[in-house]
Amino acid sequence: MKTNEISIPIGGSVTLQGTLNVPAGASSFVIFSHGSGSSRFSVRNRHVAEVLNKEKIATLLIDLLTEKEDSVFENRFNIDLLTKRLVSVTSYVHQLPELEDLPIGYFGASTGAASALKAAEKLKGLVHAVVSRGGRPDLAKASLNQVKAPTLLIVGSLDGDVIEMNEQAFSLLNSEKKIEIIEGASHLFEERGKLDEVAKLATAWFKKYLYNIKANTQPDQKTSHFR
């Protein structure tokens, strides 16, 4: 597997840092949008990425804020800014020769789920699947009914408030969608084996919705709803 620390220019003087993993024979590509206060070094997201890599899914763990920007607490919850950055990052990496033919998905954690969903809405036809882990999709409320990418919401059974927020967001989604409640898991899925369950669910979702899609296409998918 090829691993690179990459720098992505966003415009002006802003350059974002990421970790790109491209396994041999990669068939699809997932970009991670981290939660507030987290980074590309998140142990939890890196674990999920490693599982995806073993299934020949390339991954990019990217910091959507510079170190200086992240020191300003309000920036961590500026969903519009994070969405704009994620769109720019996606457009940039999609043009890289080793990635340009790979269908794209997003994995969003915590508040990162909101920027992932808003970016997916803006990049219809390019982003084909979204997975949220302990996410706040409710923060993307105004965009949810326009999201076309099949969306999986994963929540821990011990994360009561976030379950409610996800259920509210679920009702607004018009794409194919599913909620998975992992029994005995808290918000960070720190309990033994729970993060492995997240990785397994995410892998299955991305394999289902990315493996048979050709990049640069916009399939005419019928919308279905299930839980």
C-alpha positions in Angstrom: 0.0 0.0 0.0 1.2 3.5 -0.8 1.0 6.0 2.0 1.7 9.7 1.6 1.5 12.7 3.8 0.2 15.3 1.3 -0.4 19.1 1.3 -3.4 20.4 -0.4 -3.5 24.1 -1.4 -7.0 25.6 -0.9 -6.4 29.1 -2.1 -4.7 32.1 -0.8 -2.2 31.1 1.8 -4.1 28.1 3.1 -2.7 24.7 2.8 -4.3 21.6 4.4 -2.4 18.5 5.6 -3.6 15.0 5.0 -2.7 11.3 5.1 -3.4 9.4 1.8 -3.5 5.6 1.8 -3.9 3.9 -1.6 -3.9 0.1 -1.5 -2.8 -1.8 -4.6 -5.8 -2.3 -6.9 -7.9 0.3 -5.1 -11.5 0.3 -6.4 -12.9 3.3 -4.5 -11.9 6.2 -2.3 -13.2 7.5 1.0 -12.4 11.0 2.4 -12.7 11.4 6.2 -14.3 14.5 7.7 -13.2 14.7 11.4 -15.2 16.0 14.3 -14.5 19.1 16.3 -11.2 19.0 18.1 -10.1 15.9 16.2 -7.5 15.6 13.4 -6.1 13.3 10.8 -4.3 11.6 13.6 -7.6 10.4 15.3 -7.0 6.9 16.5 -10.6 6.0 15.9 -10.7 7.2 12.3 -7.3 5.8 11.5 -8.6 2.4 12.7 -11.6 2.6 10.4 -9.3 3.7 7.5 -7.1 0.7 8.0 -10.0 -1.6 7.8 -11.2 0.1 4.6 -7.7 -0.1 3.1 -7.7 -3.9 3.7 -10.8 -4.0 1.5 -9.0 -2.1 -1.3 -10.6 1.2 -0.5 -8.3 4.2 -0.6 -8.6 6.7 2.2 -7.7 10.3 2.9 -7.6 11.6 6.4 -7.5 15.4 6.1 -7.4 18.3 8.5 -9.9 20.8 7.2 -8.5 23.6 9.4 -4.9 24.7 9.7 -3.3 24.5 13.1 -3.8 28.2 13.6 -7.5 28.1 12.6 -8.1 25.1 14.8 -6.9 27.2 17.8 -10.0 29.3 17.4 -12.8 27.3 19.0 -15.6 28.7 16.9 -14.0 27.5 13.7 -14.5 23.9 14.8 -18.3 24.4 14.5 -18.3 26.6 11.4 -20.0 23.9 9.2 -20.1 26.2 6.2 -16.4 26.8 6.3 -15.7 23.1 6.8 -18.0 22.2 4.0 -16.3 24.6 1.6 -12.9 23.1 2.5 -14.2 19.6 2.0 -15.5 20.4 -1.4 -12.2 22.0 -2.4 -10.2 19.0 -1.1 -12.5 16.6 -2.9 -12.1 18.5 -6.2 -8.3 18.6 -5.8 -7.7 14.9 -5.0 -10.2 13.8 -7.6 -7.8 15.2 -10.2 -4.8 13.2 -9.0 -3.9 10.5 -11.5 -4.1 7.6 -8.9 -7.5 8.7 -7.7 -9.3 10.2 -10.7 -11.0 7.0 -11.8 -12.2 6.0 -8.3 -15.8 6.6 -7.1 -15.8 8.7 -3.9 -17.5 8.3 -0.5 -17.3 10.4 2.7 -16.9 9.2 6.3 -17.9 11.9 8.8 -17.4 11.7 12.6 -19.3 13.9 15.1 -19.6 17.4 13.6 -17.7 16.2 10.6 -20.8 14.3 9.5 -22.6 17.6 8.9 -19.9 18.9 6.5 -19.8 15.5 4.8 -23.5 15.6 4.1 -23.5 19.3 3.0 -20.5 18.6 0.7 -22.2 15.5 -0.7 -25.2 17.6 -1.6 -23.0 20.1 -3.4 -21.1 17.4 -5.3 -24.0 15.4 -6.6 -22.8 12.8 -9.1 -19.3 12.8 -7.6 -19.9 11.6 -4.0 -21.8 8.3 -4.0 -22.0 7.3 -0.4 -21.8 8.8 3.1 -21.3 7.2 6.5 -21.7 9.0 9.8 -20.2 7.8 13.1 -21.7 9.3 16.2 -22.4 12.2 13.9 -24.3 15.5 14.1 -26.2 15.3 10.7 -28.8 17.6 12.3 -26.3 20.5 11.8 -26.8 20.0 8.0 -30.6 20.2 8.4 -31.2 22.6 5.5 -29.3 20.4 3.0 -30.5 17.0 4.0 -33.5 16.7 1.7 -31.2 17.4 -1.3 -28.6 14.8 -0.5 -28.6 12.1 -3.1 -25.8 9.9 -1.8 -26.9 6.8 0.1 -26.3 7.6 3.8 -25.7 5.4 6.8 -26.0 6.8 10.3 -24.2 4.9 13.0 -24.9 5.7 16.6 -24.1 4.1 20.0 -27.0 2.9 22.1 -25.7 4.8 25.1 -25.5 8.1 23.2 -29.1 9.1 23.8 -29.1 12.7 22.7 -27.3 12.0 19.6 -29.6 9.1 18.7 -32.5 11.6 18.8 -30.6 14.1 16.6 -29.8 11.4 14.1 -33.4 10.2 14.0 -34.5 13.8 13.3 -32.0 14.1 10.5 -33.0 10.6 9.2 -36.5 11.8 8.7 -35.3 14.6 6.4 -33.1 12.5 4.1 -34.6 11.6 0.8 -31.7 9.3 -0.4 -31.3 5.7 0.4 -30.7 5.7 4.1 -30.3 3.5 7.2 -29.7 4.0 10.9 -27.6 1.4 12.8 -27.6 1.5 16.6 -24.6 -0.3 18.1 -25.7 -1.8 21.4 -23.5 -1.0 24.4 -21.5 1.8 22.6 -21.1 5.3 23.8 -20.4 8.4 21.8 -16.8 7.6 21.0 -17.3 3.8 20.6 -14.5 3.2 23.1 -15.9 0.0 24.4 -14.2 -3.2 23.4 -15.1 -4.3 19.9 -17.5 -1.4 19.2 -15.2 0.5 16.8 -14.7 -2.8 14.9 -18.5 -2.9 14.5 -18.4 0.6 13.1 -15.7 -0.3 10.6 -17.5 -3.4 9.5 -20.7 -1.5 8.9 -18.9 1.3 7.1 -17.0 -1.1 4.9 -20.2 -3.0 3.9 -21.9 0.3 3.0 -19.1 1.6 0.9 -18.6 -1.7 -0.9 -22.4 -1.8 -1.7 -22.6 1.7 -3.0 -19.1 2.4 -4.5 -17.8 -0.8 -6.0 -20.0 -0.8 -9.1 -19.9 2.9 -9.9 -17.6 4.4 -12.4 -16.1 7.8 -11.6 -17.4 10.9 -13.3 -20.9 9.4 -13.7 -24.2 10.4 -12.2 -26.4 7.3 -12.1 -30.1 7.6 -12.1 -30.9 5.9 -8.8 -34.3 5.4 -7.4 -34.8 6.6 -3.9 -35.7 4.0 -1.2 -36.0 4.3 2.5 -35.3 1.6 5.1 -34.2 1.3 8.7 
